[in-house]
Each structure stands twice: as structure tokens, then as C-alpha cells.
Amino acid sequence: MPNIIQLASKIDKVKVYAAGATVSRIADLHLENGETPEQIEISGLPLALDDSSVRVQVEGNANLVIPTDIRISLAVSSPQEPPNSPAEEQLHQAKAEVRRIQETIALIDNEISVLKQLHVPNQPKAEPGKAPPPSPLAARLAIANFQDEQIRSRIQERRETQNSLKEAKTHLDELLHKQKLASTAQQVKPHDLRKTVIISLSYPAEVTVSQQQLIVEYFVPGARWTPTYLCRLESSTNTAAIAVRAFLCQRTGEDWSGVRLELSTANPMTWCELPELPSLRLGRTQPVPRKSGWRLPPVGATMLFADYDRQKPQVVTGQRAFTQPESRINSSSYKLEVNLINQHREQKLTQEKVQDDLDMELECLLSDTDKAMEFHNLFDESGDEFADLDAMLSDAPKETECDLDQNLHNLLEEAESSFRHSSMEQYLRGRDYEPEETECDLGETLSQLISDPVINNDDLLTYNLMRLPGADDPNKRGKLLLQNQQYVYLELLKQQQFLVTFNVLEIVKQAISKSHQCLSTPLPPGGVSVREAAGSFDYAYLADGRVDVPSDGQFHSVALTSQSTDVNLRYIVVPREDTNVFRIAQLCNPLDAPLLSGSADVYVDGEYILSTTLPTVPAKGQVELGLGVEQGIKVARNTTYQEKRSSQLLVAFNELCHHIKIDIANRLANEARIEIRERIPVPQEGEKVDVELGQVSPQWQKYEQEERGQLIQGGYCWQIQVPSQQQAKLSAQYTIKTYADSEVIGGNRRE
């Protein structure tokens, strides 16, 4: 069993996404006496973590320890030392003592029953006609006293013996309980399980382990957040402090205490694929490139273990080393030759140096035994693998890719036929080799070489369950094999000799399901989905300080940051409808990221005003907040009406003259920028009515209500500055002209 050292770790940083979170733990690699353990264990991790998301890195000085492998397993949180089991001699003595006392009590009970049967003789009866005989009173009293004393002493002795029996039984129960604890101490309970990460390390030369820090990062489901804001406005300085907060809910199985927090709108577990961009090429026709994917092991991969299997010495001649040839050629050697030929073909495709006489040379090479062995030994040289073959074919003309593919196909068919029917087959049969099996293996090898199928298996994505068997297993070596999930989880528990009597996969599934329940928790009032509020982009928000978030599945308010911004206060009144003046605060987003839609509590000069919902505001964008009615500004609107008939023209008209007067009084301590909105009638097209605008003081401008998306006609507005404790007067005149025989609907005297 390798040397494993358990390191204490703590949560340093948490990044919460729209659904789920990434947790970063840190552990100090401070090993004493120059220890260099092969493996390090980080335990106490939640059961709901995603095994495939675990990442490990090392930070510190220049010569860093290198993590080479990661294993996820199950372990017991804070295992206790099992109590020592009592010796069998102690149990035997305790049981014997209980039996002895029980026998003593039985003997006392028997003596008491015998004493109770002791009979005191009655007074003798007198004979008829004679005086009664003397009574043995003293003897009778002695017998009665003896009986009472003996029974009383036996009862007292029995009471004392009963107490001794109780103590003996208590001692025996304690010994039996210790024995039971010792036998069941290694049994794991479901609530004791935690996930653990076992990290294999590689140490460079002259490494200083004490100056390095190990960082373990993993993803856990069961966490979500929604933004909320706190706006504090100061009317005296026209400034505001926007506190960005968040309601955060998590049920990951571990509390976050004093962690650095980052909130993100991304969804990291969403599957995304890069688009495939088609290419248009000019020139000769080229084959469609094959898509990459999971493929079978290359032909002849088993020959990589040939030296391991043979364990034969090598013969060295001059500067070249040749492997001692085998007494016979097997099908695996032939597969290696075909594989090497295929590699050479691919190399020639890239360099476009394929020669015309490749068919003849390769056919001769595969049909002749001596040349096949020479070709096999050629690849054991230290120089270029294809140097000699390139030298033989250096003067050949080039071929096109289509000709090359056809030649290769013909080459493989001829090689297969030659191998089956040549004298080599007889040579192999003469050495007790089975040609039928060779033919079958060769056919499968050639078909795999041509087709090169792609394996589609979702299980191949579970890298953490893959194991590479050792070279001593000829049936499994050279291939990544999937292990059973439960076997991988119980691997460490078995090494620690713990006994598991339940299905650990079911416990892990229950933990994941419980963690996902957090995602269905209702949002707080005013809360929105951050994924929907962010739109097509993702944003991140960092907390200024460290925060605490318990794992209870409830929403908790945490502070992120607070920044100041300028406020543009203005006042809006529509005296035609209502003389109340409404406050509008225009704020600039001080963040480099947008303010996502969320609830906001608004305070003005330290006094709570209202709660509202902010829309999504882009970075450095503007947002308006309605602050209700301003009692410090008073507005009064008065209208005068005059109707007269025009007689200067050939056609008589009725002129309805309207004069609007508006008085404004500013009782605030600061100057107020006030927008007064007014509206005059607009005749419909084709109607015999005309509206003429008269004198306006001060001048106003048209207002069409574009900010609401509902355009109006006949709208105007004044924008004025009213100093503190001052008044302002506004006036406007307009005239409605109709024919003398016509009247405005509803009466001429109405506004």
C-alpha cells in the first residue's frame, strides 16, 4: 500500500453560478523531515460533488510538486479509534462469577424454605381424668427463636448477595458491550461517508515542499443566487451609494465559512459544441477528411509487449543492434508489418513522395520470410525507421492520392492472398501453427485497417473510472478499462479495513438529489432568474469581503460591493391631471458590469421611502427611480375662459380663448429642476375646427411621451429651475375656432 498522508484543507473561494457552484480548497504542503509521500489525501468533501470536475494545481516556489493522478473515493469522516476488545478470560471469569452468585442465591432460597418447614411442637394434651403434663415452653421458645433468627439472617444474606449479583451482571454487560463495540467499530454508517481525493505526486530535484500550496477545485450542484440592491440617496449632495447584494441559497453538504465569493450568471454544465466551418478549396479533388473520435487501438499494439514477453538477450554487432530472430513467425508479427506499412503510407501522403514501385517492393517483402524478418528488424535500429526504404524508393515518380489508395487496397489484397497460399503458410504449418486461425486474424486485421471504425460510447467520457491494467495481464493490457463505480468508491475503505453493509451508490444518489432540491426553492419577493436577466452574455461579480453561507437550503442575504455615483434629481408634475409633484432620481451604474434586474430598497436622507424592482442596467448606463410625491414643492393651476364672435370676416367664427396660469412654490432647501407637462386639444383630420396657439411664457417645447412608447398629440412641457424658497409663474394661451353655427362636443365652456 503506497504512503498516503492526509492533509487538512479549508474552503478558500466559492464561485456560484446560475445553478451550482465551484468550490476551491487549499491545503499547505508542509511536510516535516523531508517527507516525500507518494500520495496525498484531501478528505471531508461533500458526497454531491461531480467526480469529473475535480481539478488540482500547486502554487508556490519555482520547483513545484507535480500532481500526476487523481482518484475519487469514499472515506469515513473523523474515524474514531475502536475500543480494545476484552480478553476471553475476563469474559469467562465474569460469567462464572454471575453463575456462582446465582447458585448462592438459590442455596439461600432453599435454606429459607427448609427453615420455614421447621415445626414447633404443640403443648401435650392431658389424659382423661389426669392433670395436664408440664409444657416444654423453653424448648418451644428456643426452636421458634432459632427459626426466626436463621430466616432473618438468610434474608439479609440474600439481599447482600442480590446486590453482588447486580454488580456482577453490570460488569458482565460492560464487557459484552465493549466486545460488541470492538466488533462493530469498523462498520461504516451512511451519515459517516464523505468523498475524498487521493492525489499522486511527483517530486522534482531539490524541491522545497514547505513553501507550496495545494489547491483542489470541484463542482457541486445545489446552489443559486439572485441579485438585490440597496440605494441610499443624499439630497443635499446629489449623490447615492448603491450597495450590491445577493440572496444566496446552497445545499451542497458543507457550510461556507469565511470564503471569498464570486457570483456568475453562467451555466458551466451546459453542453456546447463549436460550429464546423466548411472549407472551399481550389485545385484537384481531395478526399473528405475523416472526423476524429474514439477509435480502436492501432493494429499491432500488442507487439509493444513483445520484449516484455520474450525476455531474451540481444545480440550486438558493431554499431547496430538486432533482436535475436524467433524460430517462427506468428500472426502478431505480420500484423506489426502491416501496421508499419500503413504508417509509412500516411507519411508519404503528407510528403507526396510515394514511388511507383511500392507495390512490387512491398509484395516481395511480405511474401519472402527472410525479407519480412529483415524488415521487422529494420525498425529496431536507432536511426530513421524508414531511411532504408526511402533510399530504395527515392527515384520513383509521384502518384496521385486516388492512385495511391487504389494501389494500397490492391497491395493489402495481394499480401493477404500471398500470405495464405505461399510457402510461408507451409513453413508455419510445419511448426505446428494453425493456418486457419492465422487467416481469420489476418482478415480481421486487414478489415480493421481499411475501415477504422469509430466507437460511440458515452461511458468512455467517464475518465475517472478508467484504469490501465498492468503488463502481466495479456488479455487486458494496453487498453483503458472501465471499472465499476461502487468498486472505485470502496477501494479506499477496503484498504482501511472498513465494513460497508449498504449500497454506497444509493447514498451518493440521495445526496445529489437532496442537493438539487435547492434549485426548486422559491425565490425571495422581487427575485429573478439571473440566467434570464443576463441575456446572451455572462457576467461575474466579486464580493469585497469574505462571507458565511450555511448549507441549509434557505436564502441568505450577503453583501458584495458598494459604490457611489452621482444623482440627477428632477421633479415632474402634470397639473392638468394632478398637482402633486413627483420626484425622479436618475442614477448612473458605477459598475463595470450590468446591474441585473432585481429588487431594490430606496432610502432618501436616511429615511426608507419604498421598495421597487430595477430593470437590467448596462455598464455605465442610466436608470431612473421614482421616489414618490415631494411635499416641499407646491403647484396650482388656474384656467380662464372667454368666448367671442369674429365679425371682421365674411364667415362668422366662434373663438374660444383659454388662458392657463400655473404657480409653483419651491419650499426645499435646494434649487429644484421641475418639468411641467401640459396638453392642448388637437382637432381630428377633416374636422371644421382650428386650434391656434397664443402667447406662452416662458417658452415650452413639444412633448410626445416617447419614453413610455405611447405617443400623444398636443403635448408640451416646461423645464425650469426654481431657486430655494422662490416662486415661478407659467402661462399659456390657445384659441379654438369653430363656425358660428357649430359647437364643441360637450360644450364650448369646457377645457
C-alpha positions in Angstrom: 0.0 0.0 0.0 1.5 3.4 -1.0 2.4 6.0 1.5 -0.6 8.3 1.9 -0.6 11.4 4.1 -3.9 13.1 4.9 -3.7 16.9 4.7 -6.1 19.3 6.4 -7.9 21.7 3.9 -10.3 24.6 4.1 -12.6 26.3 1.7 -11.0 29.5 0.4 -13.1 30.5 -2.6 -16.5 29.7 -4.0 -17.9 30.7 -7.4 -21.7 30.4 -7.5 -23.3 30.0 -10.9 -26.9 30.3 -12.0 -27.2 26.6 -10.9 -24.4 25.1 -8.9 -21.0 26.3 -7.6 -17.3 25.7 -7.9 -15.5 25.3 -4.6 -11.8 25.8 -4.2 -10.0 24.3 -1.2 -6.4 25.0 -0.1 -4.0 22.8 1.8 -0.5 23.6 2.9 2.2 21.2 1.7 4.2 21.5 4.9 5.9 18.1 5.4 8.5 17.6 8.1 11.8 15.7 8.0 12.0 15.9 4.2 9.0 13.6 3.7 8.0 12.9 0.1 4.8 10.9 0.2 3.7 9.2 -3.0 0.0 10.2 -2.4 -1.9 12.8 -0.5 -5.5 12.6 0.6 -7.9 15.6 0.9 -10.9 14.3 2.8 -14.2 15.6 4.1 -15.6 16.6 0.7 -19.4 16.5 0.1 -21.0 13.4 -1.5 -22.8 15.5 -4.1 -19.6 16.8 -5.9 -19.2 16.0 -9.5 -16.3 13.5 -9.8 -15.3 14.5 -13.3 -14.9 18.2 -12.3 -12.1 17.8 -9.7 -9.0 19.8 -10.6 -5.7 20.0 -8.7 -2.9 22.6 -9.0 0.1 23.6 -7.0 1.3 27.1 -6.2 4.5 28.2 -4.6 8.2 28.4 -5.5 9.8 27.6 -8.8 10.3 23.8 -8.2 6.7 22.8 -7.9 5.4 19.4 -6.9 3.7 17.9 -9.9 0.3 16.1 -9.4 0.3 13.1 -11.8 -3.0 11.4 -10.9 -6.4 12.0 -9.2 -8.6 9.4 -7.7 -12.1 10.0 -6.1 -13.1 7.6 -3.4 -15.2 7.4 -0.2 -13.9 7.7 3.3 -15.2 8.0 6.8 -15.3 11.4 8.3 -13.1 11.6 11.5 -12.9 7.8 12.2 -12.6 7.0 15.9 -10.2 4.5 17.4 -12.1 1.3 18.2 -12.1 0.3 21.9 -10.0 -2.6 22.9 -11.9 -5.9 23.0 -11.9 -7.6 26.4 -10.0 -10.8 26.7 -11.9 -14.1 26.7 -10.5 -14.9 30.1 -12.2 -11.8 31.6 -15.5 -12.7 30.0 -15.2 -16.3 31.3 -14.5 -15.1 34.8 -17.3 -12.6 34.7 -19.8 -15.2 33.5 -18.5 -17.7 36.1 -18.9 -15.1 38.9 -22.5 -14.4 37.8 -23.3 -18.2 37.8 -21.7 -18.6 41.3 -23.7 -15.8 42.8 -26.9 -17.1 41.2 -26.2 -20.6 42.7 -25.5 -19.0 46.1 -28.9 -17.2 46.0 -30.6 -20.5 45.0 -28.9 -22.2 48.0 -30.1 -19.4 50.4 -33.6 -19.7 49.0 -33.5 -23.5 49.6 -32.3 -23.0 53.2 -35.1 -20.4 53.8 -37.7 -22.9 52.5 -36.3 -25.6 54.8 -36.3 -23.3 57.8 -39.9 -22.4 57.1 -40.8 -26.0 57.2 -39.3 -26.4 60.7 -42.3 -27.2 63.1 -42.6 -26.1 66.7 -44.4 -28.9 68.7 -47.7 -28.1 70.3 -48.4 -28.4 74.1 -49.0 -32.0 75.0 -52.6 -33.0 75.7 -53.7 -34.2 79.1 -55.1 -37.7 79.6 -58.7 -38.0 80.7 -59.0 -37.7 84.5 -55.4 -36.6 85.0 -53.7 -33.3 85.4 -52.1 -31.8 82.2 -48.4 -32.7 81.8 -45.8 -29.9 82.1 -45.3 -27.9 78.9 -41.7 -27.7 77.3 -42.1 -24.0 77.0 -38.3 -23.3 77.0 -37.7 -25.8 74.2 -40.5 -24.5 72.1 -39.3 -20.9 72.5 -35.8 -21.9 71.6 -37.0 -23.6 68.4 -39.1 -20.6 67.4 -36.3 -18.1 68.1 -33.9 -20.3 66.2 -36.2 -20.4 63.2 -36.8 -16.6 63.2 -33.1 -15.8 63.6 -32.0 -18.1 60.8 -34.6 -16.9 58.4 -33.8 -13.3 59.1 -30.1 -13.9 58.6 -30.7 -15.8 55.4 -32.9 -12.9 54.1 -30.2 -10.4 54.9 -27.6 -12.6 53.3 -29.8 -13.0 50.2 -30.2 -9.2 50.0 -26.5 -8.7 50.0 -26.0 -11.5 47.5 -28.6 -9.9 45.2 -26.5 -6.6 45.3 -23.4 -8.6 44.4 -25.3 -10.3 41.6 -26.4 -6.9 40.2 -22.8 -5.6 40.3 -21.5 -8.8 38.6 -24.2 -8.5 35.9 -23.3 -4.9 35.3 -19.6 -5.8 34.9 -20.5 -8.6 32.5 -22.7 -6.2 30.4 -19.9 -3.7 30.2 -17.5 -6.4 29.0 -20.1 -7.6 26.4 -20.7 -4.0 25.3 -17.0 -3.4 24.8 -16.8 -6.6 22.8 -19.7 -5.5 20.6 -18.2 -2.1 20.0 -14.9 -3.6 19.1 -16.6 -5.9 16.6 -18.8 -3.2 15.0 -16.4 -0.2 15.2 -15.2 -0.8 11.7 -18.8 -0.8 10.3 -19.5 2.3 8.2 -22.7 4.2 8.7 -24.3 6.1 5.8 -24.1 9.5 7.6 -20.3 9.0 8.2 -19.4 8.8 4.5 -17.6 11.7 2.7 -15.8 11.8 -0.6 -12.1 12.1 -0.6 -9.5 13.0 -3.3 -6.3 11.0 -3.5 -3.6 12.8 -5.4 -0.4 11.1 -6.7 2.6 13.4 -6.6 5.9 13.6 -8.5 8.8 15.5 -6.9 11.4 17.4 -8.9 15.0 17.6 -7.7 15.7 20.0 -4.8 12.1 20.7 -4.1 11.1 22.7 -1.1 7.7 21.3 -0.1 7.1 23.6 2.8 6.7 26.6 0.5 3.9 25.2 -1.6 0.2 25.2 -1.5 -2.2 22.6 -2.9 -5.5 23.8 -4.5 -8.3 21.4 -5.1 -11.3 22.6 -7.1 -14.6 20.8 -7.7 -18.2 21.5 -8.8 -21.2 20.9 -6.6 -24.9 21.2 -7.5 -27.4 22.8 -5.2 -26.5 26.5 -5.2 -28.2 29.5 -6.7 -28.4 33.3 -6.3 -30.5 36.3 -7.2 -29.4 40.0 -7.0 -30.8 42.6 -4.7 -29.9 46.3 -4.2 -29.8 49.0 -1.5 -29.9 52.6 -2.7 -29.1 55.4 -0.3 -29.6 58.9 -1.7 -28.4 62.2 -0.2 -30.5 65.1 -1.5 -28.0 67.7 -0.1 -25.1 66.4 -2.1 -27.0 64.8 -5.0 -25.0 61.6 -4.5 -26.1 58.0 -4.0 -24.5 54.8 -2.7 -25.6 51.7 -4.5 -25.0 48.6 -2.4 -25.0 45.4 -4.5 -26.2 42.4 -2.5 -27.4 38.9 -3.3 -29.8 36.4 -1.9 -27.8 33.1 -1.9 -29.1 29.6 -1.3 -27.0 26.5 -1.1 -27.4 22.9 0.0 -24.1 21.4 -1.1 -23.4 19.4 2.1 -20.8 21.8 3.5 -21.0 25.2 5.1 -19.1 28.1 3.6 -17.4 30.0 6.4 -15.2 33.0 5.7 -14.9 32.3 1.9 -14.1 34.6 -1.0 -17.3 34.8 -3.0 -17.8 35.3 -6.8 -21.2 35.2 -8.4 -21.6 34.3 -12.1 -24.6 34.2 -14.5 -23.0 31.3 -16.5 -24.2 27.7 -16.5 -21.0 25.7 -16.6 -22.7 22.3 -17.0 -24.4 23.1 -20.3 -23.1 21.2 -23.3 -21.8 23.3 -26.1 -20.3 22.4 -29.5 -18.1 24.5 -31.7 -19.6 25.2 -35.1 -18.0 23.3 -38.0 -16.9 25.8 -40.7 -16.9 24.3 -44.2 -13.9 24.9 -46.4 -13.9 25.6 -50.2 -10.7 24.5 -51.9 -9.5 25.2 -55.4 -7.5 22.6 -57.3 -7.5 18.9 -57.6 -10.2 16.8 -55.9 -9.3 15.8 -52.3 -10.9 13.2 -50.1 -13.2 14.4 -47.3 -11.2 14.5 -44.0 -12.4 11.9 -41.6 -13.9 13.2 -38.3 -11.9 12.5 -35.2 -13.4 10.4 -32.5 -13.0 7.3 -30.3 -11.2 4.6 -32.3 -10.0 1.1 -31.8 -6.4 0.5 -30.7 -4.0 0.5 -33.7 -3.2 -2.7 -35.4 -0.1 -4.4 -33.8 -0.3 -2.5 -30.5 0.1 -5.8 -28.7 3.6 -6.1 -30.1 4.7 -3.3 -27.8 4.8 -6.0 -25.1 6.9 -8.4 -27.2 10.1 -7.7 -25.4 8.4 -8.0 -22.1 7.1 -11.4 -23.0 10.2 -12.8 -24.6 12.8 -11.6 -22.0 15.5 -12.8 -24.3 19.0 -11.2 -24.6 20.0 -9.2 -27.7 23.0 -9.8 -30.0 25.1 -6.7 -30.6 27.1 -6.5 -33.9 29.2 -3.4 -34.5 27.2 -0.2 -34.2 23.8 -1.9 -35.0 21.7 -3.9 -32.5 19.5 -6.6 -33.9 16.9 -8.6 -31.9 17.5 -12.3 -31.9 15.1 -13.7 -34.5 12.4 -16.0 -33.3 12.3 -19.6 -34.5 9.0 -19.0 -36.2 6.8 -16.1 -37.4 3.4 -15.6 -35.8 0.4 -13.6 -36.9 1.2 -10.8 -34.5 4.5 -10.2 -36.2 2.6 -10.0 -39.5 0.1 -7.5 -38.1 3.0 -5.3 -37.0 4.4 -5.4 -40.5 1.0 -4.3 -42.0 0.7 -1.6 -39.3 4.2 -0.2 -40.1 3.4 -0.2 -43.8 0.3 1.8 -43.1 2.2 4.3 -41.1 4.7 4.7 -43.9 1.8 5.2 -46.4 0.4 8.0 -44.3 3.9 9.7 -44.0 4.2 9.5 -47.8 0.8 11.1 -48.2 1.9 14.1 -46.3 5.2 14.5 -48.1 3.9 13.5 -51.6 6.9 11.2 -52.2 5.2 7.9 -52.9 7.0 5.8 -55.6 5.6 3.7 -58.4 7.4 0.5 -57.5 5.9 0.4 -53.9 3.6 -2.4 -54.9 6.4 -4.7 -56.1 8.8 -4.0 -53.2 6.1 -4.5 -50.5 4.7 -7.6 -52.2 8.2 -9.1 -52.3 8.7 -8.0 -48.7 5.5 -9.8 -47.4 5.9 -13.0 -49.5 9.5 -13.7 -48.5 10.2 -14.9 -45.0 13.8 -13.6 -44.8 12.9 -10.2 -46.1 10.0 -10.0 -43.7 12.3 -10.6 -40.8 14.8 -8.1 -42.1 12.0 -5.6 -42.5 10.9 -6.3 -38.9 14.5 -5.9 -37.6 14.9 -2.7 -39.5 12.6 -0.9 -37.1 14.8 -1.7 -34.1 17.6 0.4 -35.3 18.4 3.8 -33.7 18.2 5.7 -36.9 15.3 6.8 -39.1 12.7 4.0 -39.3 12.1 4.4 -43.0 15.5 5.6 -44.1 16.5 2.4 -45.9 13.1 2.1 -47.5 13.1 5.7 -48.7 16.6 5.1 -50.1 15.3 2.2 -52.2 12.4 4.2 -53.5 14.0 7.6 -53.9 14.0 7.7 -57.7 10.3 6.6 -58.2 7.8 9.1 -59.8 5.0 10.6 -57.7 1.4 9.3 -57.7 -1.9 11.0 -57.1 -3.9 10.2 -53.9 -6.5 8.3 -55.8 -3.9 6.0 -57.4 -2.2 5.6 -54.0 -5.4 4.5 -52.3 -6.2 2.0 -55.1 -2.6 0.7 -55.0 -2.7 0.3 -51.3 -6.0 -1.6 -51.5 -4.6 -3.9 -54.1 -1.4 -4.3 -52.1 -3.3 -5.5 -49.0 -5.4 -7.9 -51.0 -2.3 -9.4 -52.7 -0.5 -9.5 -49.4 -3.3 -11.4 -47.8 -3.6 -13.8 -50.7 0.2 -14.3 -50.8 0.3 -15.0 -47.1 -2.4 -17.6 -47.3 -1.1 -19.5 -50.3 2.6 -19.1 -50.3 5.3 -21.4 -49.0 5.3 -19.4 -45.8 2.0 -21.0 -44.9 3.5 -24.4 -45.3 6.5 -23.2 -43.3 4.3 -22.2 -40.4 2.2 -25.4 -40.6 5.3 -27.4 -40.4 5.9 -25.9 -37.0 2.5 -26.9 -35.5 1.0 -23.5 -36.4 -2.7 -23.4 -37.2 -3.2 -21.5 -40.6 -7.0 -21.3 -40.2 -6.6 -19.1 -37.1 -3.9 -17.1 -38.9 -6.2 -16.5 -41.9 -9.0 -15.3 -39.7 -6.9 -13.0 -37.6 -5.3 -11.6 -40.8 -8.7 -10.9 -42.4 -9.9 -9.1 -39.3 -6.7 -7.1 -39.1 -6.9 -6.0 -42.7 -10.6 -5.1 -42.5 -9.9 -3.0 -39.4 -7.0 -1.4 -41.1 -9.2 -0.3 -44.0 -12.5 0.6 -42.2 -11.0 2.1 -39.0 -14.4 2.3 -37.2 -15.4 4.9 -34.7 -16.6 3.8 -31.3 -19.6 5.7 -29.9 -19.9 5.1 -26.2 -20.9 7.6 -23.6 -19.2 5.5 -20.9 -15.8 6.5 -22.4 -16.3 10.0 -21.1 -16.0 8.8 -17.5 -12.3 9.3 -17.3 -12.2 8.9 -13.5 -13.4 5.3 -13.8 -10.8 4.2 -16.3 -7.9 2.0 -15.3 -4.9 0.8 -17.3 -4.1 -2.9 -16.4 -0.5 -4.0 -15.9 1.7 -5.7 -18.5 1.4 -9.1 -16.8 -2.2 -9.5 -17.9 -2.1 -10.4 -21.7 -5.9 -10.1 -22.1 -6.4 -6.6 -20.7 -3.0 -4.8 -21.1 -2.7 -1.9 -23.4 -6.4 -0.9 -23.0 -8.2 1.5 -20.7 -10.9 -0.5 -19.0 -13.9 0.9 -17.2 -14.2 0.0 -13.5 -17.4 -0.4 -11.5 -18.3 2.8 -9.8 -19.0 1.1 -6.5 -15.7 -0.7 -6.6 -13.8 2.6 -7.1 -15.7 4.2 -4.2 -15.0 1.3 -1.9 -11.4 0.9 -2.8 -10.0 3.1 0.0 -12.5 1.8 2.6 -11.3 -1.7 1.9 -7.7 -0.7 2.3 -8.6 0.8 5.7 -10.5 -2.5 6.6 -13.9 -0.8 7.0 -17.0 -2.9 6.6 -19.8 -1.5 4.4 -23.2 -3.2 4.6 -25.2 -0.9 2.3 -25.3 0.4 -1.2 -23.0 3.4 -1.4 -24.2 4.4 -4.8 -27.7 4.8 -3.5 -26.3 7.0 -0.7 -24.5 9.2 -3.2 -27.6 9.5 -5.4 -29.6 10.6 -2.3 -27.0 13.3 -1.5 -27.2 14.6 -5.1 -31.0 14.5 -5.1 -31.1 16.4 -1.8 -28.6 19.0 -3.2 -30.8 19.5 -6.3 -33.8 20.4 -4.1 -32.2 23.8 -3.5 -32.8 24.7 -7.1 -36.6 24.4 -6.6 -36.7 26.7 -3.6 -38.9 29.7 -4.4 -37.1 32.9 -5.0 -37.5 35.8 -2.5 -40.0 38.6 -3.4 -38.7 40.5 -6.3 -36.1 37.8 -7.2 -35.5 37.0 -10.8 -33.5 34.3 -12.7 -30.0 35.6 -13.3 -29.7 33.5 -16.4 -32.7 35.2 -18.0 -31.7 38.7 -16.7 -28.2 38.4 -18.2 -29.4 37.8 -21.7 -26.9 36.4 -24.2 -23.8 37.3 -22.2 -22.3 36.1 -18.9 -21.1 38.3 -16.1 -19.2 37.8 -12.8 -19.4 39.8 -9.6 -16.8 39.7 -6.8 -17.5 40.2 -3.1 -15.3 42.8 -1.4 -15.0 40.7 1.8 -15.4 37.2 3.0 -18.9 35.8 3.6 -20.6 33.0 5.5 -23.3 30.9 3.9 -24.7 27.8 5.8 -25.8 24.7 3.9 -29.5 24.8 5.0 -31.3 25.3 1.6 -32.6 28.8 2.7 -31.9 32.1 1.0 -29.4 34.4 2.9 -28.5 38.0 2.1 -24.8 38.6 1.6 -23.0 41.8 0.7 -21.0 42.1 -2.5 -19.8 45.6 -3.0 -20.9 49.3 -2.5 -20.0 52.2 -4.8 -21.0 55.8 -5.0 -22.5 57.6 -8.0 -23.9 61.0 -8.9 -27.7 61.5 -8.8 -29.6 63.8 -11.0 -32.8 64.7 -9.1 -35.7 66.2 -11.1 -39.3 66.8 -10.4 -42.3 66.1 -12.7 -45.8 67.4 -12.4 -48.9 67.2 -14.7 -51.1 69.9 -13.2 -53.9 69.3 -15.8 -54.3 65.9 -14.1 -52.8 66.2 -10.6 -51.0 69.0 -8.8 -48.8 66.6 -6.8 -45.1 66.8 -7.8 -43.2 63.5 -8.2 -39.5 63.0 -7.5 -37.4 61.2 -10.1 -33.8 60.2 -9.4 -31.6 59.4 -12.4 -28.5 57.3 -11.4 -25.5 56.1 -13.3 -24.4 52.4 -13.0 -21.0 52.7 -11.3 -20.0 49.1 -12.0 -18.1 47.7 -15.0 -20.8 45.0 -15.3 -24.5 45.5 -15.7 -26.9 45.8 -12.8 -29.1 42.8 -13.3 -32.8 43.1 -12.7 -33.7 42.7 -9.0 -35.5 44.2 -6.0 -34.2 47.4 -4.5 -34.8 49.2 -1.2 -34.6 53.0 -1.6 -33.6 55.4 1.3 -33.5 59.2 1.0 -31.6 61.1 3.6 -31.6 58.0 5.8 -35.4 57.5 5.6 -36.9 54.5 4.0 -39.0 55.5 1.0 -40.1 52.5 -1.0 -39.1 49.1 -2.5 -39.1 48.7 -6.2 -37.7 46.4 -9.0 -34.8 47.6 -11.0 -34.6 46.7 -14.7 -31.3 45.4 -16.1 -29.0 48.4 -16.5 -25.9 48.1 -18.8 -22.5 49.0 -17.5 -22.2 52.8 -17.1 -25.8 53.1 -18.1 -28.6 55.2 -16.7 -31.5 54.2 -14.6 -34.4 56.2 -13.2 -36.0 55.7 -9.8 -39.4 57.1 -8.8 -39.3 58.4 -5.3 -42.9 59.3 -4.8 -44.5 62.7 -4.0 -42.4 65.7 -3.0 -44.3 67.7 -0.4 -41.8 70.6 -0.5 -43.0 71.8 -3.9 -46.5 73.2 -4.4 -48.2 73.7 -7.7 -51.5 75.5 -8.5 -53.2 75.6 -12.0 -55.9 78.1 -12.9 -57.7 78.5 -16.3 -59.7 81.4 -17.6 -62.2 81.1 -20.5 -63.6 83.7 -22.9 -65.9 83.2 -25.8 -66.3 85.8 -28.6 -67.6 86.0 -32.1 -65.4 87.2 -35.0 -67.3 89.7 -37.3 -64.4 91.0 -39.4 -64.5 88.2 -41.9 -67.2 87.2 -44.4 -67.8 84.0 -42.4 -68.5 84.4 -38.7 -66.5 82.2 -36.3 -66.7 81.4 -32.6 -63.4 82.0 -30.8 -63.0 80.1 -27.5 -60.0 81.7 -25.8 -58.2 79.7 -23.0 -55.7 81.2 -20.7 -53.7 78.8 -18.4 -51.8 80.1 -15.4 -49.6 77.9 -13.2 -48.0 79.0 -9.9 -45.0 77.0 -8.5 -43.6 77.4 -5.0 -40.3 75.7 -4.0 -40.1 75.2 -0.2 -37.0 73.0 -0.4 -33.5 73.9 0.8 -32.0 73.3 -2.6 -32.7 74.5 -6.1 -35.2 72.3 -7.9 -35.3 71.4 -11.6 -39.0 70.9 -12.4 -40.6 69.6 -15.6 -44.3 70.8 -16.0 -46.3 68.9 -18.6 -49.3 70.3 -20.3 -51.6 69.4 -23.2 -53.9 71.3 -25.5 -56.7 69.9 -27.7 -55.8 68.7 -31.3 -58.7 68.6 -33.9 -59.1 65.4 -35.9 -58.3 65.5 -39.5 -61.1 66.8 -41.7 -63.0 68.5 -38.8 -64.1 72.1 -39.2 -62.2 73.2 -36.1 -58.9 75.1 -35.8 -56.7 75.5 -32.7 -54.3 78.4 -32.6 -51.5 78.6 -30.1 -51.2 82.0 -28.4 -48.6 83.6 -26.1 -46.6 81.2 -23.9 -44.4 82.4 -21.1 -41.7 81.1 -20.7 -41.4 79.1 -24.0 -42.2 75.5 -23.9 -41.3 72.5 -26.1 -43.2 69.7 -27.6 -43.6 66.5 -25.6 -44.8 63.3 -27.2 -44.2 60.8 -24.3 -41.7 58.7 -26.2 -40.1 57.2 -23.1 -43.3 55.2 -22.5 -43.7 54.0 -26.0 -47.2 55.6 -26.1 -47.1 58.7 -28.3 -49.6 61.5 -27.6 -50.6 64.6 -29.6 -50.8 68.2 -28.3 -48.3 67.6 -25.6 -45.9 70.4 -24.3 -43.6 70.7 -21.3 -41.7 73.4 -19.5 -38.3 72.7 -17.9 -37.4 75.4 -15.4 -35.1 75.9 -12.4 -36.8 77.2 -9.3 -34.4 78.5 -6.6 -34.9 77.6 -3.0 -37.7 79.4 -1.2 -38.7 81.1 -4.5 -41.8 81.0 -6.8 -42.3 80.8 -10.5 -45.2 81.6 -12.8 -46.1 80.0 -16.1 -48.8 80.9 -18.6 -50.0 79.7 -21.9 -52.9 80.8 -24.2 -54.6 78.9 -27.0 -57.8 79.6 -29.1 -60.3 77.2 -30.6 -62.1 78.5 -33.7 -65.3 77.0 -35.0 -68.1 78.1 -37.3 -70.7 80.2 -35.6 -73.3 77.6 -36.1 -71.1 74.8 -34.6 -70.3 73.9 -31.1 -67.6 71.8 -29.4 -68.8 68.4 -28.3 -69.5 68.6 -24.6 -70.0 72.3 -24.7 -67.9 75.3 -25.6 -67.1 76.3 -22.0 -65.2 73.1 -21.2 -61.5 72.9 -21.4 
